[in-house]
Amino acid sequence: MPGKRLNSQAREFVAKILKYFSDEKDNGGPLKPMTSVKERVADALGISLRTVTTIKSYSDRSQALCTPGKSRPRLKSKTEDLRDSQKQDVRNVIYDMYAQKKHVTLRSLKEELAAKQILDAHITTISKVLSNIGFHYKKDDNRRALMERTSVALARIEFF
């Protein structure tokens, strides 16, 4: 049987198992009772009993054991890079649309922002921007209307 190349973690486990079995040999018998299999495996590998139990339950359910996915850094969203002037421009566009008695929806706001070349973004991005600058949708007369949060409106009134 040809040799199998092991990574450093597998080599470390082999070294721990060799040490465990040599300790058992020096002891003249098992260090732990033969009936406690999971405890012996955890002790031999130097890992927690909970990890052994989890891996055993995975192996009982399926044939292949897979490695947990790697957590990768996420890209910064567009809403984090918006300047304060752009946020203020979005707020002003909303107020202008209300002054013109237009019903403000995400789609109409997107079209208005693109026409004025303030922000060219997807509807979900615009929704996040609205949430960040203090707007939310409130149902009124069976229509959803874009409203400024009361805490933001009060802070603006107190400032002026």
HELIX and SHEET records of a PDB file:
HELIX    1   1 SER A    8  ASN A   27  1                                  20    
HELIX    2   2 VAL A   37  LEU A   45  1                                   9    
HELIX    3   3 LEU A   49  ARG A   61  1                                  13    
HELIX    4   4 LYS A   78  ASP A   81  5                                   4    
HELIX    5   5 ASP A   84  ALA A   99  1                                  16    
HELIX    6   6 LEU A  106  ALA A  115  1                                  10    
HELIX    7   7 ILE A  123  ILE A  133  1                                  11    
HELIX    8   8 THR A  150  PHE A  159  1                                  10    
SHEET    1   A 2 PHE A 135  ASP A 140  0                                        
SHEET    2   A 2 ARG A 143  GLU A 148 -1                                        
END                                                                             
